[in-house]
Structure formats: structure tokens, C-alpha cells
Amino acid sequence: MSTTQAPQVHGRQPDDTGTFGWLRALGPRGRRAFGGAFGGYALDSYDYFTLPLSMVAISAYFSLDNGQTGLLTTVTLVVSAIGGALAGILADRIGRVKALMITVITYAVFTVLCGFAPTYETLLVFRALQGLGFGGEWAVGAILVAEYASAKHRGRTLGAVQSAWAAGWALAVVVYTLVFHFLDADTAWRVMFWTGALPALLVVYVRRNVSDAPRAEELRRTSSERGSFAAVFRGDLLRVTVFATLLSTGVQGGYYTLATWVPTYLKTERGLTVVGTGGYLAFLISGAFIGYLTGGWLTDRIGRKNNIALFAALSAVGILAYTSIPSGANGLLLVLGFPLGFCMSAIFSGFGSYLSELYPAAVRGTGQGFTYNSGRAVGAFLPTLVGFLSDSWGIGGALVLGAAGYGLAALALTGLPETRGKELA
């Protein structure tokens, strides 16, 4: 990386090399934006995990097979592609902050409605509509913060935003453990969804305290081409969009396969109780949180592509190791949960900075929203495939399909440029 100090932009001090230099470099307005994006992504994660954690109870309540249960996740992720693409267009047309609030309100409302679903079909519809907001929040929040961050610190800054996913996941596990401990399963899964109303508080904070980065907002407003799908499929951006979508497909296919089925795997094939499952997930989540922060630091040190390639390989190996542990060796399962969570999360740390740097300001929201969420939608078919194959392969055997996703991600990198050190307006 170049040692030349970048000029100050919007009051930032990118030459601050302290532990929290990346946070100080954002300036007061940037730190408020960081708080809004971090909170939005944490609660996005919380609302998402209400389903995987409640899947066993939901399956029993509606008498579902594994294929039908997996479809709940796949529908969420497929519709999230639409939500992410629309949110990206909104971010380019009406601004990052307004689009962020719309996405948060959307996923909160439909998560709560899931708790009132009288039938499986109704739950499927509400969960699909929840995906509209779920798909858009990360892309919009990541762009908002990326446009405040300096090139020197952008990887660490966006890695810290990404770590909010682990924070929301942890909160969901804590609430799940308490709710399912004190309530019967038929009531507990509904209560889990009702707690998804929490993001409403965040919207109040964002509305009062957060604003778009001035220079990026000026370029967005003055551009003649903003919020256009056609723009990200023209000229040099066509190649970028295709390969970035493949990259996202591989990484998210592997990730959501694990995120969806590990809780069920621990309960049904490992015979763990609710409290036991929560304990094992604690190791996975703590590894994830540290992985996000470490991956953010590494992506600034070794580059966006090298960071993703490294953790794609390690994540694939981790899946194979985790699902090959012999029956009865649950202590080893516990220990391996930490490095697995670390690797499968560290790979995401560079996504916020990398996708933001691949697109110009006028179509940054559209490009990032489309590639990240289209990849999520296609990759979402892996959890459903695992559900159908689990009847013959077992959940543990079917989970190895996640490793194939990480292989695709590594191949997609060959068609993309390195962007470390790129300044954003």
C-alpha cells in the first residue's frame, strides 16, 4: 500500500493510525452515519435470524418437511434481490439516508406481521415481503458510510459496519434462548417475530441525526445518469456487474447455507437442547464478530481481492471439517465453531468497501444494491437444495454444498480489478 498521506476530505484525518483512527477519521457527521448504518444492519440481522432460530418450532407447528422449511429462507433471499436493487435505485435518486429509513421500516413491519401468520402460506408471503427491506438495508448503509470514509481506512470502517451482523445475530440468540425457555414453542416463535419491531427506534435516530456525505450528495444530484439499471450494464461496468454478481452469489450461497441450517443441524443431528444450541452458536457468533473486524483490517493491508480469496478457501475447508466431526465429539464441534464463524464472516468485511469502489457515485447505489442482492438471491437456492437433499444425505452431509459456493467466489475474482486505495467523492 502506498505510504503517501491522502489529503483531508470533508474534515477527515486519514493519517490517524491509532486503534480507532478509522472512527475518528470519519468526523462528527460520519460517525453519526456510522451509528445509523451499524444499528440498521444489526437489527436487519436480528430480524433475519428470527426465522432460522425458530425453524424447528415453525416446522412442527405447520407440519412442514425440510424442503418447505428451507423455502422460507430462499423466498426471503430471492425477494431481497428485488428489494436491494430497488433500494439502490432509491439511494441514487432520493439519497442514502432516506432510502435507509425506508428499508428499515419495511423489514421491521413485515417481521412483526410474520408473528401473526395463521398459515404456512401467509408466513411465506410475509417473509418474502420482509425480504424487500432486508435486501436493501446493507447496501444503502454501506454506501452511506463508504462515502464518508477515507481510502486508507475504508476497509476497516466497513468491516466494523459488517460486524453489526454478528451483534444482531448474538442478540437474536439471547432473545431466542430466553423466549423458548419460558414459553411453549407454539407461542415462542410468534413472540420472536414480534420483537422485530425494535428497528422503529432506529428510524427516529436516523431521521434526526444522519445526513448524506456532502460531496457525494452533490455529485449524485448533479449527475444526468443516476438510479439506472441500464447504466451498470453498459461499457466497462458490464464486466464489473457480471463478475461482482458471481462473487456475491458464491460467498452468500455458502454463508446462508450455514446460517440457515446450523441451528437445525445442532438440534436434530447433534441432539442439543435450546440452551445447548445457544452455547454452541455463541462460539460461532463470537468468531464471526472478530472475523468481521480482522477481515476489515486485512482488506486494507493485503487488498480486497486477496482478502476474499484467502477466506473463501478457509471457509470451504471449515465447512468440510465442521460437518465431518464424528458423532459424540461435540466438544470438538464447539471448538471448531469459532474458526468457522471467523472465516465465513471475515470474507464479507471487504464487500462494503470493494463494491462501493467498483462503481462511480451516480450509480453506486444501483450497482452495489444489484450485485450484492442478485448474488444473494441466486445463492439462496443452496439452502433449499440442502433442505431437499437432507432427507437422503442428512443435514450435515448436505451442508458441504456451501463449500462449492466459496469455490465460485474465488473464480469470480479473476474478472474483477483491485481497488484498494481508491478515493471516493
C-alpha positions in Angstrom: 0.0 0.0 0.0 1.3 3.5 -0.7 2.6 5.4 2.3 1.7 8.8 0.8 -0.7 10.6 3.0 -4.0 11.3 1.4 -5.4 14.9 1.5 -8.0 15.7 4.1 -11.5 15.3 2.7 -14.7 16.6 4.4 -12.7 17.2 7.6 -11.3 13.6 7.9 -7.9 12.8 9.1 -6.9 9.7 7.2 -3.3 9.7 8.6 -4.6 8.8 12.1 -3.1 5.4 12.7 -4.4 4.7 16.2 -6.6 1.7 17.0 -9.7 3.8 16.5 -8.2 6.1 13.9 -10.7 4.9 11.3 -13.6 6.1 13.5 -12.0 9.5 14.3 -11.3 10.0 10.7 -15.0 9.9 9.8 -15.6 13.2 11.6 -18.8 14.0 13.6 -21.2 13.6 10.7 -19.5 10.5 9.5 -19.7 8.9 13.0 -23.4 9.6 13.2 -23.8 7.9 9.8 -21.7 5.0 11.0 -24.0 4.7 14.1 -27.1 4.6 11.9 -25.7 2.1 9.4 -24.3 -0.1 12.3 -27.7 -0.1 14.1 -29.6 -0.7 10.9 -27.5 -3.7 9.9 -27.5 -5.2 13.5 -31.3 -5.0 13.6 -31.5 -6.3 10.0 -29.5 -9.3 11.2 -31.7 -9.7 14.3 -34.9 -9.7 12.2 -33.4 -12.2 9.7 -32.3 -14.7 12.4 -35.8 -14.8 14.0 -36.6 -17.4 11.3 -33.6 -19.8 11.4 -33.7 -19.9 15.2 -37.4 -20.7 15.2 -37.4 -23.1 12.2 -37.8 -26.3 14.3 -40.8 -24.8 16.1 -42.3 -23.4 12.9 -41.8 -26.7 11.1 -43.6 -28.6 13.9 -46.4 -26.0 14.1 -47.3 -26.2 10.4 -46.2 -29.8 9.9 -43.6 -28.9 7.3 -40.9 -31.0 5.7 -37.3 -29.8 5.3 -37.9 -28.6 1.7 -40.8 -26.4 2.8 -38.9 -25.1 5.7 -35.9 -24.2 3.5 -38.2 -22.5 1.1 -39.0 -19.9 3.8 -35.3 -18.8 3.7 -35.0 -19.0 -0.1 -38.1 -16.8 -0.7 -36.7 -14.2 1.7 -33.4 -14.1 0.0 -34.8 -14.2 -3.6 -37.1 -11.3 -2.9 -34.3 -9.5 -1.2 -32.7 -9.2 -4.6 -35.6 -7.1 -5.7 -35.5 -5.1 -2.5 -31.8 -4.5 -2.8 -32.0 -3.4 -6.4 -34.9 -1.0 -5.7 -33.2 0.4 -2.6 -30.0 1.0 -4.7 -32.1 3.0 -7.2 -33.7 4.9 -4.4 -30.4 5.7 -2.8 -29.2 7.1 -6.1 -32.4 9.1 -6.7 -33.5 10.4 -3.3 -30.4 10.0 -1.2 -28.7 7.4 1.1 -30.4 8.4 4.3 -34.0 8.5 3.1 -33.5 5.1 1.4 -32.0 3.7 4.6 -35.1 4.7 6.6 -37.4 3.1 4.0 -35.6 -0.2 4.1 -35.5 -0.4 7.9 -39.3 0.4 8.3 -40.1 -2.2 5.6 -38.2 -5.1 7.2 -39.5 -4.3 10.7 -43.2 -4.2 9.7 -43.2 -7.5 7.8 -41.1 -9.3 10.5 -43.8 -8.3 13.1 -46.6 -9.5 10.7 -44.9 -12.9 10.4 -45.7 -13.4 14.0 -49.4 -13.2 13.2 -49.4 -15.6 10.3 -52.2 -18.1 10.6 -50.9 -20.5 7.9 -47.7 -21.5 6.3 -48.7 -19.8 3.0 -49.3 -16.5 4.8 -46.0 -16.8 6.6 -44.3 -17.4 3.3 -45.8 -14.2 1.8 -44.9 -12.0 4.9 -41.4 -13.4 5.0 -41.0 -12.7 1.3 -42.1 -9.1 1.8 -39.7 -8.8 4.7 -37.0 -9.5 2.2 -37.7 -6.3 0.4 -36.4 -4.3 3.3 -33.8 -6.8 4.4 -32.2 -6.8 0.9 -31.8 -3.0 0.7 -30.5 -2.0 4.2 -26.9 -3.2 4.0 -26.2 -1.8 0.5 -27.6 1.6 1.4 -25.9 1.8 4.8 -22.6 0.6 3.4 -22.6 3.2 0.7 -23.5 5.9 3.2 -20.5 5.2 5.4 -18.1 4.4 2.5 -18.6 7.9 1.1 -17.5 9.4 4.5 -14.5 7.0 4.9 -11.1 7.7 3.6 -9.4 5.2 1.2 -6.8 4.4 3.9 -9.4 3.3 6.4 -12.4 2.3 4.3 -11.8 -1.5 4.7 -11.7 -1.3 8.5 -14.6 1.1 8.6 -16.9 -1.0 6.5 -15.6 -4.1 8.3 -16.8 -2.6 11.5 -20.2 -1.9 9.9 -20.3 -5.5 8.8 -19.6 -6.7 12.4 -23.1 -5.4 13.3 -24.4 -8.6 11.7 -22.8 -10.6 14.4 -24.1 -8.2 17.1 -27.6 -8.6 15.8 -27.2 -12.4 15.5 -26.0 -12.6 19.1 -28.9 -10.5 20.3 -31.3 -12.8 18.4 -29.7 -15.9 20.1 -30.1 -14.4 23.5 -33.7 -13.5 23.0 -34.4 -16.9 21.4 -32.9 -18.7 24.4 -35.0 -16.7 26.9 -38.2 -16.8 24.9 -38.1 -20.5 24.1 -37.1 -21.3 27.7 -40.0 -19.5 29.3 -42.8 -20.0 26.6 -44.1 -23.1 24.8 -42.7 -23.5 21.3 -46.1 -22.7 19.6 -46.1 -19.3 21.2 -42.4 -18.6 21.4 -41.8 -18.5 17.6 -44.5 -15.8 17.3 -43.0 -13.7 20.1 -39.6 -13.9 18.3 -41.1 -12.3 15.3 -43.0 -9.6 17.3 -39.7 -8.5 18.8 -38.8 -7.5 15.3 -40.5 -4.1 16.0 -37.2 -2.9 17.6 -35.9 -1.1 14.4 -38.6 1.5 14.7 -36.5 3.2 17.4 -33.5 3.4 15.0 -35.5 5.2 12.3 -36.1 8.1 14.8 -32.4 8.4 15.4 -31.5 8.3 11.7 -34.1 10.9 10.8 -32.8 13.3 13.4 -29.1 12.8 13.3 -27.8 11.4 10.0 -27.2 13.0 6.6 -25.5 12.1 3.3 -21.8 12.8 2.7 -21.8 16.4 1.2 -19.5 15.8 -1.8 -21.1 12.5 -2.8 -24.6 14.0 -2.5 -23.6 16.9 -4.7 -22.3 14.6 -7.4 -25.4 12.4 -7.1 -27.7 15.4 -7.5 -25.9 16.9 -10.5 -25.4 13.7 -12.5 -27.6 13.2 -15.5 -27.5 9.4 -15.1 -28.5 8.1 -11.6 -30.5 5.3 -10.4 -30.4 3.4 -13.7 -30.1 -0.3 -14.2 -29.1 0.2 -17.8 -26.0 2.3 -16.6 -24.5 -0.7 -14.7 -24.7 -2.9 -17.8 -23.0 -0.5 -20.2 -19.4 -0.1 -21.2 -16.7 -1.2 -18.7 -19.4 -1.6 -15.9 -20.9 -4.6 -17.7 -17.9 -6.8 -16.9 -17.8 -5.5 -13.3 -21.5 -6.1 -12.7 -21.4 -9.7 -14.1 -18.4 -10.8 -12.1 -19.4 -8.9 -8.9 -22.7 -10.7 -9.0 -21.0 -14.1 -9.4 -18.7 -13.2 -6.5 -21.7 -12.3 -4.3 -23.5 -15.5 -5.4 -20.7 -17.7 -4.2 -20.0 -16.0 -0.9 -23.6 -15.7 0.1 -24.6 -19.1 -1.1 -22.0 -20.6 1.2 -22.9 -18.3 4.1 -26.7 -18.6 4.1 -26.4 -22.4 3.8 -24.7 -22.4 7.1 -26.7 -19.6 8.7 -30.0 -21.3 7.8 -29.2 -24.9 8.7 -26.6 -25.0 11.5 -29.2 -24.4 14.3 -31.4 -27.2 13.0 -28.3 -29.4 12.5 -27.2 -28.9 16.1 -30.7 -29.8 17.4 -31.7 -32.7 15.2 -28.4 -34.4 14.3 -26.4 -33.5 17.4 -29.3 -33.7 19.9 -28.6 -30.3 21.6 -31.2 -28.6 23.8 -32.2 -24.9 23.2 -29.7 -23.7 25.8 -27.0 -26.1 24.4 -27.6 -24.8 20.9 -27.3 -21.2 22.1 -24.0 -22.1 23.7 -22.6 -23.6 20.5 -23.9 -20.7 18.5 -22.1 -18.3 20.9 -18.8 -19.7 19.8 -19.8 -19.4 16.1 -21.0 -15.8 16.6 -18.0 -14.6 18.7 -15.8 -16.0 15.9 -17.9 -14.1 13.4 -17.6 -10.8 15.2 -13.8 -11.0 15.5 -13.7 -12.2 11.9 -15.5 -9.1 10.6 -13.1 -6.8 12.4 -10.0 -8.7 11.4 -11.1 -9.1 7.8 -11.7 -5.3 7.7 -8.1 -4.7 8.8 -6.7 -7.3 6.4 -8.6 -5.9 3.4 -6.8 -2.6 3.9 -3.5 -4.4 4.4 -3.5 -7.1 1.7 -6.1 -5.8 -0.7 -9.8 -6.5 -1.4 -9.2 -9.5 -3.7 -6.6 -11.2 -1.6 -8.7 -10.9 1.5 -11.8 -12.5 -0.2 -9.7 -15.3 -1.8 -8.0 -16.2 1.4 -11.2 -16.5 3.4 -13.1 -18.3 0.6 -10.5 -21.1 0.8 -10.5 -21.2 4.6 -14.4 -21.1 4.8 -14.6 -24.1 2.4 -12.2 -26.1 4.4 -14.0 -25.1 7.6 -17.4 -26.4 6.3 -15.8 -29.7 5.4 -14.1 -30.0 8.8 -17.2 -29.0 10.8 -19.5 -31.4 9.1 -17.0 -34.3 9.3 -16.8 -34.4 13.1 -17.8 -37.8 14.2 -20.9 -38.4 16.3 -20.3 -37.9 20.0 -17.4 -35.4 19.6 -19.5 -32.4 20.4 -16.6 -30.8 22.3 -14.7 -30.6 19.0 -17.8 -29.2 17.4 -17.8 -26.5 19.9 -14.1 -25.6 19.4 -14.4 -25.6 15.6 -17.4 -23.2 15.7 -15.1 -20.3 16.4 -12.8 -20.5 13.4 -15.7 -21.4 11.1 -17.6 -18.3 12.2 -14.4 -16.3 11.9 -13.7 -17.3 8.3 -17.2 -17.2 6.9 -17.6 -13.6 8.3 -14.1 -12.2 7.5 -14.8 -12.7 3.8 -17.6 -10.2 4.0 -15.6 -7.4 5.5 -14.2 -6.3 2.2 -17.6 -6.3 0.4 -18.8 -2.9 1.6 -15.6 -1.1 0.5 -15.0 -3.2 -2.6 -18.4 -2.9 -4.2 -18.6 0.8 -3.4 -15.2 1.3 -5.1 -16.2 -0.6 -8.2 -18.9 2.0 -9.2 -19.0 5.8 -9.7 -21.1 7.9 -7.3 -24.0 8.4 -9.7 -24.8 4.7 -9.9 -23.1 3.4 -6.8 -26.3 2.6 -5.0 -27.7 0.8 -8.0 -24.5 -1.2 -8.7 -23.9 -2.3 -5.2 -27.6 -3.0 -4.5 -28.0 -5.1 -7.6 -24.8 -7.1 -7.5 -24.9 -7.9 -3.7 -28.6 -8.8 -3.7 -28.8 -10.6 -7.0 -26.0 -12.8 -5.8 -27.8 -13.3 -2.5 -31.0 -14.4 -4.5 -29.2 -16.9 -6.7 -27.1 -18.2 -3.8 -30.3 -18.6 -1.8 -31.2 -21.7 -3.7 -28.4 -23.6 -1.9 -30.3 -23.6 1.5 -33.4 -25.0 -0.2 -31.3 -27.6 -2.0 -29.8 -28.6 1.3 -33.3 -28.9 2.7 -34.4 -31.3 0.0 -31.1 -33.3 0.0 -31.0 -33.6 3.8 -33.7 -36.3 3.7 -31.2 -38.6 1.9 -27.8 -37.1 2.8 -28.6 -35.8 6.3 -28.3 -32.1 7.1 -24.6 -32.5 7.9 -23.9 -34.2 4.6 -25.9 -31.7 2.5 -24.1 -28.7 4.2 -20.9 -29.4 2.2 -22.7 -27.8 -0.8 -21.8 -24.5 0.9 -18.1 -25.2 0.1 -19.0 -25.1 -3.7 -20.2 -21.6 -3.2 -16.9 -20.4 -1.9 -15.2 -22.0 -4.9 -17.3 -19.9 -7.3 -16.4 -16.8 -5.4 -12.7 -17.4 -5.9 -13.2 -17.9 -9.6 -15.2 -14.7 -9.9 -12.3 -12.6 -8.5 -10.3 -13.3 -11.7 -12.7 -11.0 -13.6 -12.5 -8.0 -11.2 -9.9 -5.3 -10.6 -8.2 -4.5 -7.3 -9.5 -1.2 -5.8 -7.6 -0.7 -2.6 -6.5 2.9 -2.1 -9.3 4.4 -4.3 -10.7 7.7 -3.2 -14.5 8.1 -3.3 -16.1 11.5 -3.9 
